[in-house]
Amino acid sequence: MTPEESVIERDKLYRYGEEFDSNPDAYLPLLQPALTKSGKRRVHQPSIGEEMKELTKSRDDHVWPSLSAELKALANPERAVREAFSGTDHVKPHVLKVGDDERARLRELCGTLGLEHESTDAPERHRTLSGIKSDRWLVVGSNARDVFEVISEISRQRYRKQAELKEGQEERRQAAINQREAESRIRQVALVATANEKQGGWDLTGRWDITCPEMQEYKLGKLTGFYMNISRDIAPYQYEL
């Protein structure tokens, strides 16, 4: 199971931010057969699926008034918008974190109710199967100015996140350069020490690692190995007369 599939399966175990109880029978009424007016069992009984839907709806209607605006928007965004903007009082814009299909239905609902709405990228970016991307949020409000202010604040949050991410990448890049420079110095000192022990003097022959980030990144756009080989020709020169 992929991480994305695991998240989807886990979400199925929650409602209104609460985990489902492992023993729901203790909370559900006994399922009694439907009876006729005379008290006899009806021949055609309603399906268990329909009965469970009615029980679920009753439970939701009982819990709904106690939910926060954020939980209402997550559980049933269309109902949350209808209820929030049905009166004449000023209501703060709602930020709805919904998928593409739900967002399309909400835009249609906003047109019916005369509400202003605008979509924007969420501040956070995350990795998906198709790459790194941001979720799309829908901001709904009673007037364009309120919606614009919320959109602007979300944009500022997004720019701050991007700046922090870029700063972190630059710090990691500089740390990698510093590490390579330190390792290069250690190797060069070791080479010189070895040459002194063997020959009792300086010997510049061999492979020398060169640390120059600008030149290292010039070709591939990333840090690559960069070195220079120095050799000495010890064969005698021959001259032709």
C-alpha positions as CSV (number, residue, x, y, z in Angstrom):
1,M,0.0,0.0,0.0
2,T,1.4,3.4,-1.0
3,P,1.5,6.3,1.5
4,E,-1.3,8.1,-0.5
5,E,-3.5,5.0,-0.3
6,S,-2.7,4.6,3.4
7,V,-3.9,8.2,4.1
8,I,-7.1,7.6,2.1
9,E,-7.9,4.4,4.1
10,R,-7.1,6.2,7.4
11,D,-9.4,9.1,6.5
12,K,-12.3,6.6,6.1
13,L,-12.0,5.8,9.8
14,Y,-12.7,9.4,10.9
15,R,-15.6,11.7,10.8
16,Y,-15.7,15.3,12.1
17,G,-12.1,14.8,13.3
18,E,-13.1,11.9,15.6
19,E,-12.2,8.3,15.2
20,F,-15.0,5.8,14.6
21,D,-15.8,3.6,17.6
22,S,-14.9,0.0,17.2
23,N,-18.2,-1.1,18.8
24,P,-20.9,1.0,17.1
25,D,-23.7,-1.5,18.1
26,A,-23.6,0.0,21.5
27,Y,-24.9,3.3,20.1
28,L,-27.3,2.2,17.4
29,P,-30.9,1.4,18.2
30,L,-32.1,-2.1,17.5
31,L,-33.2,-2.6,13.9
32,Q,-36.9,-3.5,14.2
33,P,-38.9,-4.8,11.3
34,A,-41.4,-2.5,9.7
35,L,-44.9,-3.3,10.7
36,T,-48.3,-2.7,9.1
37,K,-51.0,-0.7,10.8
38,S,-52.4,-3.9,12.3
39,G,-49.1,-4.7,13.9
40,K,-48.1,-7.4,11.5
41,R,-44.7,-7.7,9.8
42,R,-44.7,-6.0,6.4
43,V,-43.9,-8.2,3.4
44,H,-41.6,-5.6,1.8
45,Q,-39.0,-4.4,4.3
46,P,-36.8,-1.4,3.7
47,S,-33.2,-2.3,2.9
48,I,-30.6,-2.1,5.6
49,G,-28.7,0.5,3.5
50,E,-31.6,2.9,3.5
51,E,-32.1,2.5,7.3
52,M,-28.5,3.1,8.0
53,K,-28.6,6.2,5.8
54,E,-31.5,7.6,7.9
55,L,-29.7,6.7,11.2
56,T,-26.5,8.4,9.9
57,K,-28.5,11.5,8.8
58,S,-30.1,11.7,12.2
59,R,-26.8,11.4,13.9
60,D,-25.3,14.1,11.7
61,D,-28.2,16.5,12.3
62,H,-27.7,16.0,16.0
63,V,-24.0,16.6,15.9
64,W,-23.9,19.4,13.3
65,P,-24.9,22.4,15.6
66,S,-22.0,21.7,17.9
67,L,-19.3,21.7,15.2
68,S,-16.9,24.5,14.6
69,A,-17.0,26.4,11.3
70,E,-13.9,24.7,10.1
71,L,-15.3,21.2,10.8
72,K,-18.5,22.1,9.1
73,A,-16.6,23.2,6.0
74,L,-14.7,19.9,6.0
75,A,-17.8,17.7,6.6
76,N,-20.3,19.4,4.3
77,P,-19.0,22.5,2.6
78,E,-22.1,23.3,0.6
79,R,-24.3,23.1,3.7
80,A,-21.8,25.2,5.7
81,V,-21.9,27.9,3.0
82,R,-25.7,28.0,2.8
83,E,-26.1,28.3,6.6
84,A,-23.2,30.8,7.1
85,F,-24.3,33.3,4.5
86,S,-28.1,32.8,4.7
87,G,-28.7,35.8,7.0
88,T,-28.0,39.5,6.7
89,D,-25.2,39.7,9.3
90,H,-21.7,40.2,8.1
91,V,-19.8,36.9,8.0
92,K,-16.1,36.4,7.7
93,P,-15.0,34.7,4.4
94,H,-14.8,30.9,4.5
95,V,-11.6,29.1,3.3
96,L,-12.8,25.8,1.8
97,K,-10.2,23.1,1.3
98,V,-12.0,20.9,-1.3
99,G,-11.3,18.9,-4.4
100,D,-11.9,20.0,-8.0
101,D,-15.4,18.5,-8.3
102,E,-16.6,20.0,-5.0
103,R,-15.0,23.3,-5.8
104,A,-17.0,23.5,-9.1
105,R,-20.3,22.8,-7.3
106,L,-19.4,25.5,-4.7
107,R,-18.7,28.0,-7.4
108,E,-22.1,27.3,-8.9
109,L,-23.7,27.6,-5.4
110,C,-22.0,31.0,-4.9
111,G,-23.4,32.2,-8.2
112,T,-26.9,31.2,-7.0
113,L,-26.5,32.9,-3.6
114,G,-24.8,36.0,-5.0
115,L,-21.5,35.4,-3.1
116,E,-18.0,36.4,-4.2
117,H,-15.4,33.6,-4.5
118,E,-11.8,33.1,-5.7
119,S,-9.4,30.1,-5.8
120,T,-5.8,30.3,-4.8
121,D,-2.9,27.9,-4.1
122,A,-2.4,26.8,-0.5
123,P,0.7,28.0,1.3
124,E,2.1,24.5,1.8
125,R,3.4,22.3,-1.0
126,H,3.6,18.5,-0.8
127,R,4.8,15.6,-2.8
128,T,2.3,13.6,-4.9
129,L,2.5,10.9,-7.5
130,S,2.6,13.6,-10.2
131,G,5.2,15.7,-8.5
132,I,5.4,18.5,-5.9
133,K,2.3,20.7,-5.9
134,S,0.0,22.9,-3.8
135,D,-3.7,22.2,-3.0
136,R,-6.3,24.7,-4.4
137,W,-8.3,26.5,-1.8
138,L,-11.6,28.3,-2.4
139,V,-12.3,31.5,-0.6
140,V,-16.0,32.4,-0.3
141,G,-17.3,35.7,1.1
142,S,-20.2,38.2,0.9
143,N,-18.2,40.9,-0.9
144,A,-15.1,41.1,-3.1
145,R,-13.0,43.2,-0.6
146,D,-13.2,40.6,2.1
147,V,-12.3,37.8,-0.3
148,F,-9.4,39.8,-1.6
149,E,-8.0,40.4,1.9
150,V,-8.0,36.7,2.7
151,I,-6.5,35.8,-0.7
152,S,-3.7,38.4,0.0
153,E,-3.0,36.9,3.4
154,I,-2.8,33.4,2.0
155,S,-0.4,34.7,-0.8
156,R,1.8,36.2,1.9
157,Q,1.9,33.0,3.8
158,R,2.8,31.1,0.6
159,Y,5.7,33.6,-0.3
160,R,7.1,33.2,3.3
161,K,7.0,29.4,3.0
162,Q,8.8,29.6,-0.4
163,A,11.4,32.0,1.0
164,E,12.0,29.7,4.0
165,L,12.3,26.7,1.6
166,K,14.8,28.5,-0.6
167,E,16.9,29.7,2.4
168,G,17.0,26.1,3.6
169,Q,18.2,24.8,0.2
170,E,20.9,27.5,0.1
171,E,22.1,26.6,3.6
172,R,22.3,22.9,2.6
173,R,24.2,23.8,-0.6
174,Q,26.7,25.9,1.3
175,A,27.1,23.2,3.9
176,A,27.9,20.7,1.1
177,I,30.5,23.1,-0.3
178,N,32.1,23.6,3.1
179,Q,32.2,19.9,3.7
180,R,33.9,19.2,0.3
181,E,36.5,22.0,1.0
182,A,37.3,20.5,4.4
183,E,37.7,17.0,2.9
184,S,39.9,18.4,0.1
185,R,42.2,20.1,2.6
186,I,42.5,16.9,4.6
187,R,43.4,14.9,1.5
188,Q,46.0,17.4,0.4
189,V,47.7,17.6,3.8
190,A,47.8,13.8,3.8
191,L,49.4,13.7,0.3
192,V,52.1,16.2,1.2
193,A,52.9,14.3,4.5
194,T,53.2,11.0,2.6
195,A,55.5,12.6,0.0
196,N,57.7,14.1,2.7
197,E,58.0,10.7,4.4
198,K,59.0,8.9,1.2
199,Q,61.3,11.4,-0.4
200,G,62.2,13.8,2.3
201,G,61.2,16.8,0.3
202,W,58.3,18.4,-1.6
203,D,56.7,16.5,-4.5
204,L,53.8,18.0,-6.3
205,T,53.1,15.1,-8.6
206,G,49.8,13.2,-8.3
207,R,46.2,14.0,-8.3
208,W,45.1,17.3,-6.7
209,D,41.5,18.0,-5.8
210,I,40.5,21.6,-6.8
211,T,37.8,23.4,-4.8
212,C,36.1,26.1,-6.9
213,P,32.3,26.0,-6.6
214,E,31.9,28.3,-9.6
215,M,33.9,26.1,-11.9
216,Q,32.4,22.9,-10.5
217,E,28.9,24.0,-11.2
218,Y,29.6,25.6,-14.5
219,K,28.9,22.6,-16.7
220,L,26.2,20.6,-15.0
221,G,24.7,23.1,-12.7
222,K,25.6,21.0,-9.6
223,L,28.7,20.1,-7.6
224,T,30.9,17.7,-9.5
225,G,34.4,16.3,-9.0
226,F,37.1,18.7,-10.1
227,Y,40.8,17.7,-10.0
228,M,44.2,18.1,-11.7
229,N,46.9,15.5,-12.3
230,I,50.6,16.5,-12.1
231,S,53.2,14.2,-13.4
232,R,57.0,14.4,-13.9
233,D,58.9,13.1,-17.0
234,I,62.0,11.4,-15.7
235,A,63.2,10.0,-19.0
236,P,66.3,11.7,-20.5
237,Y,65.7,13.9,-23.5
238,Q,67.2,12.8,-26.8
239,Y,68.4,15.4,-29.3
240,E,68.9,14.8,-33.0
241,L,71.9,16.5,-34.6
